[in-house]
Amino acid sequence: MDMDLLLAPLIIFMIFVAPIWLILHYRSKSQVSQGLTEAEFKQLNDLIDTADKMGQRIETLEAILDAESPEWRQRHD
């Protein structure tokens, strides 16, 4: 009797849910393996450029602070 209660949901799962799950899983795997789209690649390069500019600005600000207040690093470390 208990086996009959488990058998029906198991059959429904195997017929409907499992195939859809496998299709969606492997479709997403193939999309990931294709790499970045053109727009994503451009956005990544824009982010890299922005990070480089921010790094240069931080270096400039640190140089200014070093010139105007040499002890600033000891106060904030």
N, C-alpha and C positions, 0 to 999 in steps of 0.2 A: 504494500500500500504506500509506504513512504517513498519507494522507488518511483512509483507512478507520479507522485507530486513533483519530483525533481526532473523526471524525464520530459515532460511537456515544456517547461521553461528552457531546458537544455536544447531541445530540438529547435525551438523558436530562436534562441540565441545563435545556434549554428547555421540556420537558414538565412536569417535576416541581418543580425548584428555583426557577426564575425566577418562576412564578406565585405560589408560596407567599411568596417573598421580597417581591414587589410588594404582595401583600395585607397582610402584616405591616408593611411600611414605611408604607403609606398609612393603615392603622389607627392606628399610633402617631402619625402626623402629625395625624390628626383629634382624637385624645385630647389632644395638646398644645395644639391650637388652641382647645379648649373651655375652657381656663383652669383655675383652681384649684377643687378640690372644697371643699365646706363645711368639712370637717375640716382641710384644708390651709390654708384661709383663716383659720380660728380659730387654728391653730398659728402661723401667720405673725404674727397680731396678738398672741398671747401672747409670742412672741419679741421683738416690737417693744416691748411693755410691759416685759419683763425688761431689755432693753437700755437703755431710758429710766431705769429704777430704778438700774441699775448706773452709768449716767452721773451721776445725782444723788448716789449714794454716793461716787463718785470725787471729785466737786466738793467734797463735804462733807469728805472726808479731806484733800484738798489745802488747804482752808481751815483745818482744824485744824493741819496741818503748818506752814502759813504763819504762824499765830499762835504756835505753840510753838517752831518752829525755822525762822526766815526764810531761812536759808542752805541749806536742804535741796535746793533746786532746782539750785544751783550744784554741789553735790557729786555729783549723780546724772545730770546732763545729758551 
